[in-house]
Amino acid sequence: MRCPSCQSTSTRVVDSRLTEPGDTIRRRRECEECGGRFTTYERAEAPALAVIKRDGKREAFDRQKLLRGLSRAANKRPITDTQLEALADAIAAQARAAGTGEVDAEYVGELALRGLADLDPVTGILFASVYRQFADLAELEAEVRRIKSEPVAGPGQLAIDATAPVPSDPPTSMGPSPSRQSRGGNRTAKETRRTHAARP
C-alpha cells in the first residue's frame, strides 16, 4: 500500500476497526518514511448491482461514484470522511437488500438525500437543491417539509401519502380497545374474565 503523500510502500497498520453494518474493516496506516497517516478500507467484493436510470438505461452500481457525490454535497460542512464512507456502505447495503440485482437511480438518490439530511440538515438541503433541480424557493421549502414528514419508500414501493387515511387509522377503522369495550351487555372485559375464571 503506497503512502498518498510520498508514495513510499513502507507503511504499517496502527489501528483496525470493523465498521457498521459489519462488512468493512477500516485500517489506519502510518508511513515509515514521512510519518504521515491515512485510512484504507477492506471489504468483500459485493454482488453485481445495476442502477436503472430515469431514461431506462442500466449501469453498474459504482460505490466510488456515489461517494464522490456525497463528498461534493458535504464540502466544507461538518461531516467527516468516515461518516460519508459509512453512509455509502449503508446505501449500497440497502440498495442490494431487495435481492433483485437492480435498483432505481431515484431510490439511491433518495437514500443519499435522507442520509445526508440525518447527518447535517444543511447538507441534505444542498444535495436536494442539485438532485431535485428546484425552480424556485417554494419547491425547496416543499422538499424540506417532505423530508421531515415522509418515510423512505423501499424498492418497488410507493411513497406513503400522509394525507390519505390508512387501514390502521384509529378514527376510521378502530373502536375502543378491548380493555375498554363492553362485552355481553354492560359487563366489561375485566368482569367477563373474572366470570370465566370462576366457572368449574
C-alpha positions in Angstrom: 0.0 0.0 0.0 1.6 3.3 -1.1 1.6 6.4 1.0 -0.6 9.0 -0.6 1.8 11.8 0.4 5.3 10.4 -0.5 4.3 7.3 -2.5 6.5 5.1 -0.2 5.5 1.4 0.1 6.8 1.2 3.6 3.6 1.6 5.6 2.2 -0.2 8.7 -1.2 -0.7 10.2 -1.6 1.2 13.5 -5.4 0.5 14.1 -8.1 -1.7 12.6 -11.8 -1.5 13.3 -14.9 -3.2 12.0 -17.4 -0.6 10.7 -21.2 -0.8 10.5 -23.0 -2.7 9.1 -20.1 -5.1 9.7 -18.9 -5.8 6.2 -15.9 -3.4 6.1 -12.7 -3.2 8.0 -11.3 0.3 8.5 -7.5 0.5 8.9 -5.3 3.4 9.9 -1.9 3.2 8.4 1.3 5.1 9.1 4.1 5.7 6.6 7.5 4.8 7.9 9.2 7.2 5.5 7.3 10.5 6.1 5.3 9.6 9.2 2.0 10.6 7.5 -1.2 8.7 8.4 -4.0 7.7 6.1 -7.1 5.4 6.1 -7.8 2.4 4.0 -10.9 0.1 3.8 -11.1 -3.6 3.2 -14.4 -5.0 2.1 -15.6 -8.2 0.3 -16.5 -7.8 -3.4 -20.2 -7.3 -3.4 -22.6 -9.0 -5.9 -23.3 -7.1 -9.1 -26.0 -4.4 -8.8 -27.5 -2.5 -11.8 -28.8 1.0 -11.4 -31.8 1.9 -13.6 -31.6 5.5 -14.8 -34.6 7.7 -15.5 -34.3 7.1 -19.2 -34.4 3.4 -18.7 -30.7 2.7 -19.3 -28.8 0.5 -16.9 -25.4 1.0 -15.5 -23.3 -0.9 -12.9 -23.6 0.5 -9.3 -20.4 2.4 -8.6 -19.8 3.0 -4.9 -17.0 5.4 -5.5 -19.2 7.5 -7.8 -21.8 7.6 -5.0 -19.1 8.6 -2.5 -17.9 11.4 -4.7 -21.4 12.8 -5.0 -21.8 12.6 -1.2 -18.5 14.3 -0.7 -19.3 17.2 -3.1 -22.5 17.9 -1.2 -20.8 17.8 2.2 -17.9 20.0 1.1 -17.0 22.4 3.9 -19.8 21.0 6.1 -19.2 19.3 9.5 -19.4 15.8 8.1 -16.3 13.5 8.3 -15.0 11.2 5.6 -15.7 8.3 8.0 -19.3 9.3 8.2 -19.6 9.5 4.4 -17.9 6.1 4.0 -20.4 4.6 6.4 -23.3 6.3 4.6 -22.1 5.0 1.2 -21.9 1.5 2.7 -25.4 1.7 4.2 -26.9 2.9 0.9 -25.2 0.1 -1.0 -26.4 -2.5 1.5 -30.0 -1.2 1.4 -30.0 -1.0 -2.4 -29.0 -4.7 -2.5 -31.5 -5.7 0.2 -34.3 -6.3 -2.4 -32.2 -9.1 -3.9 -33.3 -8.4 -7.4 -29.9 -7.2 -8.6 -31.2 -3.9 -9.8 -32.4 -0.7 -8.2 -33.9 2.6 -9.5 -31.5 5.6 -9.5 -34.2 7.7 -7.9 -34.2 5.3 -4.9 -30.5 5.5 -4.5 -30.7 9.3 -4.7 -33.5 9.4 -2.1 -31.4 7.3 0.3 -28.4 9.6 -0.2 -30.6 12.7 0.4 -32.1 11.3 3.6 -28.8 10.0 4.9 -27.1 13.4 4.4 -30.0 15.2 6.0 -29.7 13.0 9.0 -26.0 13.8 9.3 -26.4 17.5 8.7 -29.7 19.1 7.6 -28.0 21.9 5.6 -26.0 19.3 3.6 -29.3 17.5 2.9 -30.8 20.7 1.5 -27.7 21.4 -0.6 -27.8 17.9 -2.1 -31.6 18.2 -2.7 -31.2 21.6 -4.5 -28.9 19.9 -7.1 -30.6 16.5 -7.1 -34.2 17.9 -7.5 -33.2 20.9 -9.6 -35.6 23.2 -7.9 -37.1 26.0 -10.0 -37.8 28.4 -7.1 -37.7 28.7 -3.3 -41.2 27.3 -2.9 -40.1 24.0 -4.3 -37.2 23.9 -1.9 -39.5 24.6 1.1 -41.8 21.9 -0.1 -39.0 19.4 -0.3 -37.8 20.3 3.2 -41.3 19.6 4.5 -41.4 16.3 2.6 -38.2 15.1 4.1 -39.4 15.8 7.6 -42.8 14.1 7.1 -42.4 11.2 4.8 -40.6 7.9 5.3 -38.4 6.5 2.6 -40.3 4.1 0.3 -38.5 0.8 -0.2 -37.5 -0.7 -3.6 -40.7 -1.2 -5.6 -42.8 0.6 -3.1 -44.8 3.8 -3.4 -44.3 6.6 -1.0 -47.0 6.9 1.6 -49.4 9.8 1.2 -49.5 11.3 4.7 -52.9 13.0 4.0 -54.7 9.8 3.0 -56.4 7.5 5.6 -54.8 4.2 6.1 -56.3 0.9 7.4 -54.8 1.3 10.8 -56.0 4.9 11.2 -57.9 4.8 14.6 -60.6 7.3 13.8 -61.7 5.5 10.6 -61.4 1.8 11.4 -60.8 1.0 15.0 -63.0 1.4 18.0 -62.1 1.4 21.7 -59.5 -1.1 22.8 -60.8 -4.5 24.2 -60.0 -3.5 27.7 -62.4 -0.6 27.5 -65.1 -2.0 25.2 -68.0 -3.8 26.9 -69.0 -7.3 26.1 -72.1 -9.3 27.0 -74.3 -6.4 27.8 -72.8 -3.8 30.2 -70.1 -6.1 31.6 -66.5 -5.0 31.0 -63.8 -7.3 29.6 -62.4 -7.4 33.1 -65.6 -8.6 34.6 -66.1 -11.2 31.9 -62.7 -12.7 32.6 -63.5 -13.0 36.3 -66.8 -14.8 35.5 -65.0 -17.3 33.3 -62.3 -17.9 35.9 -65.0 -18.7 38.5 -66.5 -21.5 36.4 -65.6 -25.1 37.4 
